[in-house]
């Protein structure tokens, strides 16, 4: 600003000398600029427009870049699964494992309820205040046909025909559908991050992301084709990335 003011003073002094040289005592008002008339720069909106401010949160360039990267990721994933090449199998397996890693819905909803006193919208409006049981409930009474040692993940349990299979602990349904080798399956995620699996079901009574209480029916056991009076279902407990023997925490008989 000081430099600008000095330039204006020089211009005024120069015009004064020119008027004295030509013997004029005044200058037409229309020929005098605002800067010369008032002796200082005049700020006008049309001469000094405001700089366009960028939104503090939304950045157009970043948004477009993220959209392009997302599109490229989807395209690459589609190529992986469309191309039958065996060399791409490790990449396909990595994508499958990543997509199957479940978000901790039950743990987050439990934390939210503890912090704010109300459950998340994806669970019932009634406040869930039950304390986590120290031991799992029994999904359905019966006898173990195939042990954890033989199965490697869970147990096969024989029960009565059309017996109800119930949730062993409260949580959120993170899978309700058909799985290879297990048939109709329900997976419930609990607040501590563990999961209970119910497979080989004849029917499924819950939906994805349902909040289920301990003892709520998740489905019915599959009726034995050889003995219509009996039914069989699969049950497993997963903690972290590993399955544990359900017999350690549940007594079926």
Buried (B, 14 or more C-beta within 10 A) or exposed (E): EEEEEEEBEEEBEEBEEEEEEEEEEEEEEEEBEEBEEEEEBEEEEEEEEEEEEEEEEEEEEEEEEEEEEEEEEEEEBEEBEEEEEEEBEEBBEEBEEEEEEBEBBBBBBBEBBEEEEEBBEEBEEEEBEEEEEEEBBBBBEBEBEBBBEEBEBBBBBBBBBBBBBBBBBBBBBBBBEEBEEBBBBBBBBBBBBBBBBBBBBBBBBBEEEBBBEBBBBBBBBBBBEEEEEBBBBBBBBBEEEEBBBBEEEBEBE
